[in-house]
Amino acid sequence: MHRRNGKIRAREVRVIDDLKEQLGIMSLSDALQLARTKGLDLIEIAPNATPPVCRIVDYGKFLYEEAKRNKDSRQPANRMKELQISPTIDPHDLGVKRDHAIQFLCDDMKVRIKLRFRGRQKAHKEIGFGVMNQFVNDVAAYGLADSPPKMVGDRDLNVLISPLPRNKRAKNPRPSTAPPPSESPA
């Protein structure tokens, strides 16, 4: 990944010491000698600069800090879950899907609800819109629909629900911690 110590090819390098202060431009042999006297490594951090920039630092610590910096800079992926329902869904099944959606919203995920019309159901789309609107109203305390339910083609009815901010969201009905064990009579 990084050239260090004897692997550096440049004759002259700009040196930064272990306190992140510039020491100026010096020959490679002088920079290596300075790093050795401090018991540290000379690492090339900007090989394309003229002259290349090298830093005196412990290589293991340098790799750790770089990994930590890369981890912090990554944006969380746009996490999304999709649930499928039908216009003739049983009320209990709809409740189970609603509970799943609430859990996903409490975990800061977006939820796409997809309702597919099959066969003769396409003739009565108002039933599907009623089911979808009821679902959106049931999860309103946890997430807000980005837009009203929309038809995609002639078969699918979709809506995207985004989680509310944590301070405006209702309390998670199923916290991730396990309930305390109940005491049994001895």
N, CA, C and O atoms as a DFTB+ gen file, in Angstrom:
744 C
 N C O
     1  1       0.825      -1.201       0.000
     2  2       0.000       0.000       0.000
     3  2       0.866       1.261       0.000
     4  3       0.736       2.112      -0.880
     5  1       1.733       1.371       0.977
     6  2       2.602       2.548       1.091
     7  2       4.046       2.077       1.044
     8  3       4.402       1.060       1.638
     9  1       4.878       2.837       0.322
    10  2       6.303       2.530       0.352
    11  2       6.850       3.022       1.683
    12  3       6.459       4.079       2.179
    13  1       7.754       2.247       2.249
    14  2       8.338       2.666       3.522
    15  2       9.818       2.294       3.558
    16  3      10.272       1.345       2.920
    17  1      10.531       3.078       4.325
    18  2      11.961       2.892       4.566
    19  2      12.744       2.669       3.273
    20  3      12.805       3.580       2.447
    21  1      13.341       1.504       3.066
    22  2      14.211       1.259       1.919
    23  2      13.496       1.141       0.588
    24  3      14.158       1.121      -0.450
    25  1      12.188       1.062       0.574
    26  2      11.438       0.905      -0.677
    27  2      11.165       2.247      -1.363
    28  3      10.729       2.265      -2.514
    29  1      11.412       3.357      -0.687
    30  2      11.173       4.685      -1.264
    31  2      12.240       4.940      -2.323
    32  3      13.420       4.696      -2.074
    33  1      11.846       5.429      -3.503
    34  2      12.738       5.551      -4.646
    35  2      13.303       6.963      -4.855
    36  3      14.343       7.107      -5.499
    37  1      12.660       7.990      -4.339
    38  2      13.073       9.367      -4.618
    39  2      14.416       9.685      -3.960
    40  3      14.779       9.098      -2.941
    41  1      15.155      10.639      -4.572
    42  2      16.446      11.059      -3.983
    43  2      16.224      12.064      -2.868
    44  3      16.893      12.026      -1.835
    45  1      15.272      12.967      -3.091
    46  2      14.945      13.972      -2.081
    47  2      13.481      13.833      -1.708
    48  3      12.644      13.515      -2.553
    49  1      13.178      14.069      -0.454
    50  2      11.798      13.964       0.030
    51  2      11.486      15.125       0.965
    52  3      12.370      15.657       1.638
    53  1      10.214      15.506       0.993
    54  2       9.743      16.482       1.980
    55  2       9.334      15.669       3.206
    56  3       8.543      14.733       3.085
    57  1       9.853      16.007       4.368
    58  2       9.678      15.174       5.558
    59  2       8.749      15.856       6.555
    60  3       8.859      17.052       6.824
    61  1       7.832      15.055       7.094
    62  2       6.945      15.477       8.185
    63  2       7.261      14.558       9.348
    64  3       7.282      13.337       9.192
    65  1       7.509      15.141      10.516
    66  2       7.917      14.301      11.644
    67  2       6.717      13.700      12.367
    68  3       5.573      13.879      11.948
    69  1       6.991      12.981      13.462
    70  2       5.937      12.277      14.188
    71  2       4.975      13.215      14.891
    72  3       3.906      12.775      15.312
    73  1       5.311      14.497      15.038
    74  2       4.401      15.486      15.638
    75  2       3.641      16.266      14.567
    76  3       2.999      17.273      14.863
    77  1       3.719      15.791      13.310
    78  2       3.047      16.382      12.145
    79  2       3.557      17.785      11.838
    80  3       2.798      18.631      11.366
    81  1       4.831      18.033      12.103
    82  2       5.464      19.302      11.760
    83  2       6.398      19.076      10.581
    84  3       7.084      18.057      10.510
    85  1       6.424      20.040       9.648
    86  2       7.280      19.907       8.475
    87  2       8.729      20.168       8.851
    88  3       9.046      21.155       9.514
    89  1       9.602      19.266       8.417
    90  2      11.034      19.437       8.640
    91  2      11.732      19.959       7.398
    92  3      12.912      20.304       7.447
    93  1      11.009      20.019       6.277
    94  2      11.575      20.537       5.032
    95  2      12.015      19.433       4.099
    96  3      11.735      18.254       4.318
    97  1      12.722      19.849       3.034
    98  2      13.198      18.912       2.017
    99  2      14.599      18.466       2.407
   100  3      15.456      19.287       2.738
   101  1      14.824      17.149       2.364
   102  2      16.150      16.603       2.671
   103  2      16.373      15.360       1.837
   104  3      15.448      14.829       1.223
   105  1      17.612      14.906       1.824
   106  2      17.918      13.699       1.057
   107  2      17.272      12.491       1.726
   108  3      16.984      12.499       2.923
   109  1      17.057      11.467       0.932
   110  2      16.397      10.259       1.437
   111  2      17.233       9.614       2.546
   112  3      16.681       9.141       3.539
   113  1      18.556       9.593       2.383
   114  2      19.394       8.954       3.402
   115  2      19.320       9.701       4.735
   116  3      19.326       9.075       5.795
   117  1      19.251      11.052       4.686
   118  2      19.118      11.825       5.920
   119  2      17.771      11.558       6.593
   120  3      17.691      11.427       7.814
   121  1      16.713      11.480       5.778
   122  2      15.378      11.230       6.321
   123  2      15.304       9.847       6.962
   124  3      14.724       9.686       8.036
   125  1      15.895       8.844       6.298
   126  2      15.907       7.488       6.857
   127  2      16.700       7.445       8.160
   128  3      16.296       6.785       9.116
   129  1      17.838       8.156       8.195
   130  2      18.651       8.185       9.408
   131  2      17.874       8.829      10.555
   132  3      17.924       8.347      11.687
   133  1      17.158       9.916      10.268
   134  2      16.355      10.599      11.282
   135  2      15.258       9.677      11.827
   136  3      15.014       9.635      13.033
   137  1      14.594       8.935      10.918
   138  2      13.548       7.996      11.340
   139  2      14.125       6.888      12.209
   140  3      13.521       6.498      13.208
   141  1      15.296       6.381      11.829
   142  2      15.922       5.300      12.619
   143  2      16.303       5.771      14.014
   144  3      16.151       5.029      14.984
   145  1      16.801       7.008      14.120
   146  2      17.193       7.509      15.442
   147  2      15.996       7.636      16.369
   148  3      16.131       7.504      17.586
   149  1      14.814       7.893      15.795
   150  2      13.598       7.990      16.609
   151  2      12.951       6.623      16.816
   152  3      11.999       6.495      17.586
   153  1      13.465       5.602      16.129
   154  2      12.903       4.255      16.271
   155  2      11.569       4.106      15.539
   156  3      10.729       3.294      15.925
   157  1      11.380       4.900      14.476
   158  2      10.129       4.876      13.716
   159  2      10.407       4.568      12.253
   160  3      11.554       4.361      11.857
   161  1       9.340       4.540      11.451
   162  2       9.443       4.247      10.026
   163  2       9.278       5.525       9.218
   164  3       8.644       6.478       9.670
   165  1       9.859       5.537       8.011
   166  2       9.653       6.618       7.047
   167  2       8.674       6.099       6.014
   168  3       8.964       5.128       5.316
   169  1       7.515       6.736       5.908
   170  2       6.447       6.256       5.032
   171  2       6.149       7.311       3.982
   172  3       5.980       8.488       4.299
   173  1       6.086       6.878       2.722
   174  2       5.769       7.786       1.611
   175  2       4.251       7.943       1.561
   176  3       3.541       6.985       1.255
   177  1       3.740       9.157       1.862
   178  2       2.290       9.351       1.896
   179  2       1.762      10.083       0.667
   180  3       0.576       9.978       0.357
   181  1       2.621      10.823      -0.042
   182  2       2.195      11.496      -1.278
   183  2       3.265      11.258      -2.337
   184  3       4.118      12.120      -2.552
   185  1       3.235      10.091      -3.009
   186  2       4.300       9.755      -3.949
   187  2       4.302      10.614      -5.214
   188  3       5.338      10.731      -5.868
   189  1       3.170      11.217      -5.572
   190  2       3.086      11.983      -6.817
   191  2       3.487      13.437      -6.652
   192  3       3.593      14.162      -7.641
   193  1       3.713      13.874      -5.424
   194  2       4.128      15.263      -5.195
   195  2       5.585      15.427      -5.631
   196  3       6.318      14.448      -5.773
   197  1       5.988      16.675      -5.841
   198  2       7.370      16.945      -6.207
   199  2       7.986      17.841      -5.159
   200  3       7.568      18.997      -5.089
   201  1       8.915      17.443      -4.353
   202  2       9.350      16.057      -4.137
   203  2       8.307      15.275      -3.343
   204  3       7.426      15.875      -2.728
   205  1       8.395      13.934      -3.348
   206  2       7.418      13.132      -2.606
   207  2       7.405      13.482      -1.120
   208  3       8.433      13.817      -0.532
   209  1       6.209      13.397      -0.529
   210  2       6.061      13.710       0.893
   211  2       6.161      12.413       1.681
   212  3       5.478      11.434       1.382
   213  1       7.024      12.422       2.695
   214  2       7.205      11.260       3.560
   215  2       6.958      11.679       5.000
   216  3       7.170      12.831       5.380
   217  1       6.510      10.722       5.784
   218  2       6.190      11.013       7.173
   219  2       6.916      10.031       8.078
   220  3       7.005       8.840       7.780
   221  1       7.430      10.541       9.180
   222  2       8.085       9.688      10.178
   223  2       7.017       9.301      11.194
   224  3       6.480      10.151      11.904
   225  1       6.719       8.005      11.252
   226  2       5.642       7.538      12.124
   227  2       5.788       6.028      12.322
   228  3       6.447       5.357      11.528
   229  1       5.181       5.502      13.371
   230  2       5.114       4.054      13.567
   231  2       4.150       3.490      12.528
   232  3       2.996       3.914      12.470
   233  1       4.603       2.538      11.705
   234  2       3.798       2.060      10.577
   235  2       2.497       1.395      11.030
   236  3       1.454       1.606      10.410
   237  1       2.538       0.610      12.081
   238  2       1.324      -0.050      12.577
   239  2       0.295       0.963      13.043
   240  3      -0.894       0.827      12.754
   241  1       0.748       1.974      13.759
   242  2      -0.155       3.020      14.230
   243  2      -0.734       3.808      13.050
   244  3      -1.907       4.181      13.055
   245  1       0.117       4.056      12.030
   246  2      -0.324       4.761      10.831
   247  2      -1.439       3.992      10.127
   248  3      -2.445       4.582       9.733
   249  1      -1.267       2.668       9.965
   250  2      -2.296       1.841       9.311
   251  2      -3.596       1.841      10.118
   252  3      -4.686       1.906       9.549
   253  1      -3.476       1.768      11.435
   254  2      -4.663       1.782      12.294
   255  2      -5.433       3.087      12.131
   256  3      -6.653       3.072      11.967
   257  1      -4.722       4.225      12.174
   258  2      -5.387       5.519      12.031
   259  2      -6.028       5.666      10.657
   260  3      -7.118       6.225      10.534
   261  1      -5.352       5.163       9.622
   262  2      -5.905       5.252       8.267
   263  2      -7.167       4.406       8.139
   264  3      -8.146       4.842       7.534
   265  1      -7.153       3.206       8.701
   266  2      -8.338       2.343       8.654
   267  2      -9.492       2.995       9.405
   268  3     -10.638       2.948       8.957
   269  1      -9.191       3.598      10.541
   270  2     -10.222       4.273      11.324
   271  2     -10.803       5.457      10.554
   272  3     -12.012       5.686      10.576
   273  1      -9.937       6.206       9.874
   274  2     -10.379       7.355       9.085
   275  2     -11.266       6.902       7.922
   276  3     -12.286       7.529       7.634
   277  1     -10.875       5.809       7.254
   278  2     -11.679       5.296       6.139
   279  2     -13.030       4.793       6.612
   280  3     -14.035       4.964       5.921
   281  1     -13.063       4.172       7.784
   282  2     -14.318       3.659       8.317
   283  2     -15.270       4.800       8.648
   284  3     -16.469       4.707       8.386
   285  1     -14.735       5.884       9.229
   286  2     -15.573       7.025       9.586
   287  2     -16.080       7.770       8.356
   288  3     -17.167       8.347       8.385
   289  1     -15.297       7.761       7.268
   290  2     -15.680       8.536       6.092
   291  2     -16.762       7.858       5.264
   292  3     -17.432       8.511       4.464
   293  1     -16.937       6.555       5.450
   294  2     -17.966       5.856       4.669
   295  2     -19.358       6.285       5.105
   296  3     -19.661       6.323       6.297
   297  1     -20.182       6.599       4.154
   298  2     -21.573       6.947       4.445
   299  2     -22.365       5.658       4.623
   300  3     -22.118       4.673       3.927
   301  1     -23.308       5.662       5.545
   302  2     -24.119       4.454       5.674
   303  2     -24.918       4.211       4.398
   304  3     -25.465       5.139       3.803
   305  1     -24.971       2.978       4.003
   306  2     -25.694       2.644       2.782
   307  2     -27.164       2.985       2.937
   308  3     -27.719       2.920       4.034
   309  1     -27.779       3.343       1.840
   310  2     -29.202       3.643       1.875
   311  2     -29.937       2.323       2.058
   312  3     -30.217       1.611       1.093
   313  1     -30.240       2.015       3.293
   314  2     -30.816       0.713       3.601
   315  2     -32.312       0.744       3.350
   316  3     -33.010       1.661       3.783
   317  1     -32.789      -0.261       2.650
   318  2     -34.203      -0.327       2.315
   319  2     -34.683      -1.772       2.387
   320  3     -33.971      -2.699       2.000
   321  1     -35.900      -1.946       2.887
   322  2     -36.530      -3.256       2.916
   323  2     -37.804      -3.166       2.090
   324  3     -38.394      -2.095       1.952
   325  1     -38.218      -4.296       1.544
   326  2     -39.436      -4.320       0.742
   327  2     -40.381      -5.372       1.307
   328  3     -39.983      -6.504       1.584
   329  1     -41.628      -4.981       1.471
   330  2     -42.670      -5.900       1.921
   331  2     -43.727      -5.996       0.830
   332  3     -44.086      -4.991       0.216
   333  1     -44.223      -7.206       0.588
   334  2     -45.241      -7.405      -0.435
   335  2     -46.541      -7.812       0.226
   336  3     -46.567      -8.673       1.106
   337  1     -47.610      -7.187      -0.206
   338  2     -48.943      -7.532       0.289
   339  2     -49.869      -7.675      -0.915
   340  3     -49.494      -7.347      -2.040
   341  1     -51.084      -8.168      -0.665
   342  2     -52.071      -8.291      -1.740
   343  2     -53.366      -7.612      -1.295
   344  3     -53.561      -7.376      -0.103
   345  1     -54.249      -7.298      -2.239
   346  2     -55.497      -6.632      -1.857
   347  2     -56.388      -7.493      -0.968
   348  3     -57.207      -6.959      -0.219
   349  1     -56.244      -8.810      -1.037
   350  2     -57.104      -9.709      -0.262
   351  2     -56.379     -10.287       0.951
   352  3     -56.685     -11.395       1.392
   353  1     -55.420      -9.535       1.489
   354  2     -54.621     -10.029       2.604
   355  2     -55.485     -10.159       3.858
   356  3     -56.342      -9.316       4.125
   357  1     -55.253     -11.211       4.611
   358  2     -55.967     -11.449       5.860
   359  2     -55.555     -10.377       6.886
   360  3     -54.393      -9.969       6.902
   361  1     -56.475      -9.917       7.738
   362  2     -56.116      -8.871       8.718
   363  2     -54.941      -9.263       9.623
   364  3     -54.113      -8.419       9.964
   365  1     -54.870     -10.533      10.008
   366  2     -53.746     -10.956      10.856
   367  2     -52.431     -10.873      10.084
   368  3     -51.422     -10.413      10.619
   369  1     -52.440     -11.317       8.833
   370  2     -51.227     -11.244       8.011
   371  2     -50.804      -9.796       7.795
   372  3     -49.613      -9.484       7.790
   373  1     -51.781      -8.919       7.617
   374  2     -51.474      -7.497       7.459
   375  2     -50.839      -6.955       8.740
   376  3     -49.925      -6.132       8.681
   377  1     -51.320      -7.412       9.894
   378  2     -50.735      -6.991      11.164
   379  2     -49.295      -7.445      11.303
   380  3     -48.454      -6.702      11.810
   381  1     -49.001      -8.665      10.856
   382  2     -47.631      -9.174      10.909
   383  2     -46.729      -8.334      10.009
   384  3     -45.627      -7.957      10.409
   385  1     -47.198      -8.039       8.791
   386  2     -46.414      -7.203       7.873
   387  2     -46.216      -5.807       8.463
   388  3     -45.142      -5.221       8.332
   389  1     -47.252      -5.277       9.111
   390  2     -47.157      -3.952       9.738
   391  2     -46.105      -3.966      10.844
   392  3     -45.318      -3.028      10.966
   393  1     -46.090      -5.045      11.663
   394  2     -45.101      -5.145      12.731
   395  2     -43.679      -5.220      12.170
   396  3     -42.753      -4.640      12.737
   397  1     -43.508      -5.937      11.049
   398  2     -42.195      -5.996      10.404
   399  2     -41.786      -4.610       9.918
   400  3     -40.641      -4.198      10.102
   401  1     -42.717      -3.896       9.302
   402  2     -42.419      -2.555       8.792
   403  2     -42.041      -1.620       9.933
   404  3     -41.108      -0.828       9.800
   405  1     -42.758      -1.703      11.059
   406  2     -42.466      -0.850      12.212
   407  2     -41.063      -1.156      12.736
   408  3     -40.317      -0.240      13.083
   409  1     -40.703      -2.428      12.795
   410  2     -39.370      -2.799      13.275
   411  2     -38.296      -2.266      12.337
   412  3     -37.274      -1.758      12.798
   413  1     -38.512      -2.373      11.022
   414  2     -37.543      -1.851      10.061
   415  2     -37.410      -0.337      10.199
   416  3     -36.301       0.194      10.157
   417  1     -38.534       0.358      10.364
   418  2     -38.494       1.814      10.514
   419  2     -37.768       2.211      11.800
   420  3     -37.044       3.206      11.821
   421  1     -37.957       1.439      12.872
   422  2     -37.254       1.720      14.127
   423  2     -35.757       1.468      13.999
   424  3     -34.967       2.027      14.759
   425  1     -35.359       0.627      13.039
   426  2     -33.941       0.373      12.776
   427  2     -33.392       1.340      11.723
   428  3     -32.321       1.101      11.166
   429  1     -34.109       2.420      11.449
   430  2     -33.716       3.480      10.507
   431  2     -33.568       2.976       9.077
   432  3     -32.660       3.403       8.363
   433  1     -34.432       2.089       8.659
   434  2     -34.451       1.629       7.271
   435  2     -35.682       2.182       6.582
   436  3     -36.726       2.369       7.208
   437  1     -35.556       2.444       5.283
   438  2     -36.733       2.801       4.503
   439  2     -37.472       1.513       4.169
   440  3     -36.868       0.445       4.077
   441  1     -38.777       1.625       3.989
   442  2     -39.584       0.443       3.694
   443  2     -40.419       0.725       2.448
   444  3     -41.145       1.717       2.386
   445  1     -40.308      -0.160       1.459
   446  2     -41.148      -0.058       0.265
   447  2     -42.237      -1.105       0.402
   448  3     -41.959      -2.289       0.591
   449  1     -43.484      -0.654       0.304
   450  2     -44.628      -1.560       0.350
   451  2     -45.096      -1.756      -1.085
   452  3     -45.353      -0.792      -1.806
   453  1     -45.201      -3.011      -1.486
   454  2     -45.568      -3.343      -2.859
   455  2     -46.838      -4.192      -2.819
   456  3     -46.874      -5.246      -2.185
   457  1     -47.854      -3.729      -3.488
   458  2     -49.111      -4.466      -3.564
   459  2     -49.323      -4.841      -5.024
   460  3     -49.367      -3.967      -5.890
   461  1     -49.454      -6.117      -5.299
   462  2     -49.600      -6.597      -6.670
   463  2     -51.034      -7.072      -6.911
   464  3     -51.574      -7.874      -6.149
   465  1     -51.635      -6.560      -7.984
   466  2     -52.970      -6.984      -8.400
   467  2     -52.827      -8.162      -9.347
   468  3     -51.974      -8.156     -10.235
   469  1     -53.676      -9.187      -9.152
   470  2     -53.633     -10.373     -10.006
   471  2     -55.022     -10.634     -10.568
   472  3     -56.023     -10.550      -9.856
   473  1     -55.064     -10.948     -11.841
   474  2     -56.313     -11.341     -12.497
   475  2     -57.424     -10.310     -12.351
   476  3     -57.258      -9.155     -12.743
   477  1     -58.568     -10.729     -11.782
   478  2     -59.753      -9.868     -11.662
   479  2     -59.561      -8.744     -10.638
   480  3     -60.348      -7.798     -10.603
   481  1     -58.522      -8.844      -9.810
   482  2     -58.266      -7.785      -8.830
   483  2     -57.959      -6.460      -9.521
   484  3     -58.151      -5.395      -8.936
   485  1     -57.482      -6.524     -10.772
   486  2     -57.157      -5.291     -11.495
   487  2     -58.403      -4.463     -11.780
   488  3     -58.307      -3.257     -12.007
   489  1     -59.559      -5.094     -11.771
   490  2     -60.809      -4.372     -12.032
   491  2     -61.270      -3.589     -10.801
   492  3     -62.104      -2.693     -10.923
   493  1     -60.742      -3.913      -9.619
   494  2     -61.170      -3.243      -8.376
   495  2     -59.953      -2.714      -7.623
   496  3     -59.650      -3.153      -6.514
   497  1     -59.276      -1.777      -8.240
   498  2     -58.055      -1.232      -7.652
   499  2     -58.331      -0.407      -6.407
   500  3     -57.433      -0.185      -5.595
   501  1     -59.582       0.052      -6.250
   502  2     -59.901       0.851      -5.060
   503  2     -59.721       0.030      -3.772
   504  3     -59.422       0.596      -2.721
   505  1     -59.898      -1.290      -3.846
   506  2     -59.681      -2.149      -2.675
   507  2     -58.201      -2.124      -2.294
   508  3     -57.860      -2.020      -1.116
   509  1     -57.330      -2.219      -3.295
   510  2     -55.889      -2.173      -3.046
   511  2     -55.460      -0.826      -2.472
   512  3     -54.635      -0.769      -1.560
   513  1     -56.028       0.265      -3.012
   514  2     -55.692       1.588      -2.475
   515  2     -56.150       1.710      -1.026
   516  3     -55.465       2.329      -0.211
   517  1     -57.307       1.125      -0.695
   518  2     -57.795       1.155       0.687
   519  2     -56.866       0.406       1.627
   520  3     -56.566       0.890       2.718
   521  1     -56.405      -0.778       1.213
   522  2     -55.484      -1.576       2.031
   523  2     -54.165      -0.820       2.216
   524  3     -53.615      -0.769       3.316
   525  1     -53.670      -0.235       1.124
   526  2     -52.390       0.475       1.187
   527  2     -52.490       1.713       2.077
   528  3     -51.595       1.966       2.883
   529  1     -53.570       2.487       1.940
   530  2     -53.743       3.684       2.769
   531  2     -53.887       3.307       4.244
   532  3     -53.377       4.014       5.113
   533  1     -54.576       2.204       4.533
   534  2     -54.714       1.735       5.908
   535  2     -53.335       1.370       6.483
   536  3     -53.025       1.690       7.631
   537  1     -52.526       0.701       5.672
   538  2     -51.185       0.316       6.097
   539  2     -50.347       1.550       6.409
   540  3     -49.672       1.599       7.437
   541  1     -50.386       2.554       5.522
   542  2     -49.599       3.780       5.715
   543  2     -50.060       4.502       6.986
   544  3     -49.234       5.025       7.734
   545  1     -51.384       4.533       7.234
   546  2     -51.906       5.172       8.449
   547  2     -51.486       4.418       9.704
   548  3     -51.240       5.037      10.739
   549  1     -51.399       3.080       9.630
   550  2     -51.014       2.277      10.794
   551  2     -49.568       2.519      11.219
   552  3     -49.255       2.448      12.408
   553  1     -48.684       2.804      10.263
   554  2     -47.269       3.003      10.590
   555  2     -46.887       4.484      10.640
   556  3     -45.700       4.809      10.689
   557  1     -47.873       5.385      10.630
   558  2     -47.599       6.827      10.579
   559  2     -46.821       7.324      11.795
   560  3     -46.119       8.330      11.692
   561  1     -46.922       6.649      12.950
   562  2     -46.195       7.088      14.140
   563  2     -44.705       6.775      14.028
   564  3     -43.910       7.296      14.810
   565  1     -44.314       5.936      13.074
   566  2     -42.926       5.513      12.929
   567  2     -42.282       6.016      11.644
   568  3     -41.069       6.221      11.600
   569  1     -43.078       6.216      10.600
   570  2     -42.531       6.648       9.320
   571  2     -43.567       7.384       8.500
   572  3     -44.771       7.260       8.722
   573  1     -43.075       8.146       7.555
   574  2     -43.928       8.982       6.728
   575  2     -43.761       8.564       5.278
   576  3     -42.642       8.366       4.805
   577  1     -44.885       8.431       4.571
   578  2     -44.833       8.067       3.156
   579  2     -44.238       9.235       2.375
   580  3     -44.640      10.383       2.562
   581  1     -43.281       8.938       1.501
   582  2     -42.644       9.980       0.702
   583  2     -43.636      10.609      -0.264
   584  3     -43.541      11.800      -0.560
   585  1     -44.582       9.828      -0.756
   586  2     -45.630      10.317      -1.650
   587  2     -46.819       9.374      -1.513
   588  3     -46.673       8.275      -0.978
   589  1     -47.987       9.783      -1.986
   590  2     -49.126       8.862      -1.899
   591  2     -48.867       7.594      -2.723
   592  3     -48.026       7.605      -3.622
   593  1     -49.581       6.508      -2.425
   594  2     -49.381       5.270      -3.193
   595  2     -49.584       5.523      -4.688
   596  3     -50.516       6.218      -5.093
   597  1     -48.694       4.945      -5.500
   598  2     -48.738       5.154      -6.953
   599  2     -48.773       3.817      -7.667
   600  3     -48.201       2.829      -7.206
   601  1     -49.455       3.807      -8.795
   602  2     -49.469       2.620      -9.646
   603  2     -48.199       2.603     -10.491
   604  3     -47.793       3.627     -11.041
   605  1     -47.578       1.429     -10.587
   606  2     -46.438       1.232     -11.464
   607  2     -46.889       0.202     -12.482
   608  3     -47.020      -0.981     -12.165
   609  1     -47.121       0.644     -13.679
   610  2     -47.712      -0.227     -14.689
   611  2     -49.190      -0.429     -14.364
   612  3     -49.820       0.450     -13.776
   613  1     -49.743      -1.573     -14.740
   614  2     -51.154      -1.821     -14.425
   615  2     -51.315      -2.864     -13.331
   616  3     -52.442      -3.220     -12.987
   617  1     -50.203      -3.368     -12.772
   618  2     -50.294      -4.438     -11.779
   619  2     -49.831      -4.062     -10.383
   620  3     -50.336      -4.606      -9.402
   621  1     -48.881      -3.145     -10.273
   622  2     -48.237      -2.889      -8.988
   623  2     -48.617      -1.533      -8.421
   624  3     -48.697      -0.535      -9.137
   625  1     -48.848      -1.524      -7.116
   626  2     -49.117      -0.306      -6.363
   627  2     -48.005      -0.198      -5.325
   628  3     -47.851      -1.083      -4.483
   629  1     -47.228       0.888      -5.383
   630  2     -46.068       1.028      -4.502
   631  2     -46.155       2.293      -3.671
   632  3     -46.740       3.294      -4.084
   633  1     -45.552       2.222      -2.478
   634  2     -45.363       3.403      -1.648
   635  2     -44.054       3.206      -0.884
   636  3     -43.731       2.099      -0.456
   637  1     -43.303       4.308      -0.721
   638  2     -42.035       4.276       0.006
   639  2     -42.228       5.030       1.311
   640  3     -42.666       6.180       1.318
   641  1     -41.896       4.369       2.421
   642  2     -42.058       4.966       3.745
   643  2     -40.671       5.202       4.331
   644  3     -39.868       4.277       4.447
   645  1     -40.398       6.460       4.703
   646  2     -39.119       6.822       5.324
   647  2     -39.308       6.953       6.824
   648  3     -40.348       7.434       7.273
   649  1     -38.318       6.532       7.610
   650  2     -38.460       6.628       9.070
   651  2     -38.469       8.084       9.534
   652  3     -37.787       8.935       8.964
   653  1     -39.246       8.349      10.568
   654  2     -39.241       9.668      11.186
   655  2     -37.956       9.839      11.988
   656  3     -37.331       8.844      12.354
   657  1     -37.547      11.077      12.270
   658  2     -36.388      11.256      13.146
   659  2     -36.655      10.609      14.505
   660  3     -37.803      10.521      14.942
   661  1     -35.602      10.164      15.162
   662  2     -35.758       9.403      16.412
   663  2     -36.516      10.165      17.484
   664  3     -37.260       9.559      18.255
   665  1     -36.346      11.488      17.553
   666  2     -37.033      12.250      18.600
   667  2     -38.512      12.471      18.293
   668  3     -39.267      12.850      19.188
   669  1     -38.947      12.246      17.051
   670  2     -40.364      12.409      16.698
   671  2     -41.069      11.075      16.523
   672  3     -42.291      11.028      16.380
   673  1     -40.313      10.002      16.534
   674  2     -40.848       8.665      16.302
   675  2     -41.424       8.097      17.588
   676  3     -40.937       8.392      18.679
   677  1     -42.467       7.277      17.456
   678  2     -43.040       6.588      18.616
   679  2     -42.018       5.585      19.146
   680  3     -41.084       5.206      18.439
   681  1     -42.202       5.166      20.380
   682  2     -41.285       4.224      21.015
   683  2     -41.333       2.873      20.307
   684  3     -42.396       2.415      19.888
   685  1     -40.168       2.244      20.182
   686  2     -40.070       0.941      19.541
   687  2     -40.861      -0.076      20.350
   688  3     -40.570      -0.270      21.531
   689  1     -41.869      -0.740      19.743
   690  2     -42.680      -1.697      20.510
   691  2     -41.898      -2.945      20.909
   692  3     -42.244      -3.596      21.895
   693  1     -40.844      -3.291      20.157
   694  2     -40.036      -4.461      20.490
   695  2     -38.584      -4.037      20.614
   696  3     -37.838      -4.107      19.637
   697  1     -38.165      -3.595      21.803
   698  2     -36.760      -3.216      21.951
   699  2     -35.856      -4.414      21.724
   700  3     -36.262      -5.560      21.917
   701  1     -34.634      -4.140      21.314
   702  2     -33.710      -5.222      20.965
   703  2     -33.205      -5.981      22.189
   704  3     -32.699      -7.095      22.050
   705  1     -33.333      -5.399      23.391
   706  2     -32.879      -6.110      24.583
   707  2     -33.914      -7.145      25.011
   708  3     -35.118      -6.931      24.870
   709  1     -33.438      -8.244      25.523
   710  2     -34.338      -9.310      25.964
   711  2     -35.001      -8.936      27.277
   712  3     -34.387      -8.251      28.095
   713  1     -36.242      -9.367      27.505
   714  2     -36.906      -9.061      28.777
   715  2     -36.212      -9.790      29.926
   716  3     -35.615     -10.847      29.720
   717  1     -36.288      -9.232      31.136
   718  2     -35.642      -9.913      32.268
   719  2     -36.314     -11.260      32.529
   720  3     -37.521     -11.402      32.330
   721  1     -35.546     -12.237      32.969
   722  2     -36.137     -13.561      33.223
   723  2     -37.136     -13.491      34.370
   724  3     -36.911     -12.806      35.368
   725  1     -38.241     -14.209      34.210
   726  2     -39.258     -14.210      35.255
   727  2     -38.821     -15.170      36.368
   728  3     -38.153     -16.176      36.128
   729  1     -39.221     -14.820      37.585
   730  2     -38.853     -15.659      38.719
   731  2     -39.846     -16.814      38.820
   732  3     -41.060     -16.619      38.746
   733  1     -39.310     -18.007      38.989
   734  2     -40.173     -19.183      39.132
   735  2     -40.247     -19.548      40.609
   736  3     -39.253     -19.416      41.323
   737  1     -41.420     -20.011      41.086
   738  2     -41.525     -20.392      42.499
   739  2     -40.611     -21.573      42.810
   740  3     -40.525     -22.524      42.032
   741  1     -39.939     -21.506      43.935
   742  2     -38.986     -22.554      44.268
   743  2     -39.579     -23.568      45.215
   744  3     -38.904     -24.524      45.598
